[in-house]
Amino acid sequence: MDNEIKDILIKLLEGQTRLETEINGVKNDIKKNSIKLEAIEKKIDIITEVQTSHKE
């Protein structure tokens, strides 16, 4: 009985560790995507400024 509980706890901890690793990976991906979106937004702003000044 004790071994069964120990095995269950070990599996739970292993699962938790895997989830933490995956969550950290997702957080890194979100951070990278946010940086890319900010760069795209800056480029769009520049394009808008150029087009506006070109119109005038």
N, C-alpha and C positions, 0 to 999 in steps of 0.2 A: 504494500500500500504506500509506504513512504517513497519507494522508488518511482511509483507511478506519479505521485504528486511532484516529485523532483523533476521527472521527465516532462511533465506538463509545464512546469514553471520555466524550465530551460527552453522549451519550444516557444513559449510566450515571449521570453526575453529575446530569443533569436528573431522572432517575428517583429518585435518592437525595434530591434536594431536595423533590420532590413527596411522597415517603414521610415525610420529616421534618415537613413541613407538616401532613400528615394525622395523624401521631402526636401532634403538639402539639395539634391540634384535639380528638383523642380524650382526651388528658390533661385538657384544659380541661373537656370534658363530664363526665369522671369526677369531677373536683373539684367541679363544680356539683352533680352528683348526690349526692356525699358530703355536701355542705352541706345539701341538701334532706332527705336521710335523717336526718341529725342533728337537724334541726328537727322532723321527724315523730316521731322517737324521744322528744324532749323533750315534745311534745304528748301522746303516748301515756302517758308517765310521769305527766304532770299529770292526765290523765283517770283513770288508775289510782288516783292518790292521792285524787281527788275521790270516786270511787266507793267506795273503801275507807272514807273518813271518813263518807260518807253512810250506808253500811251500819251503821256503829257508832253 
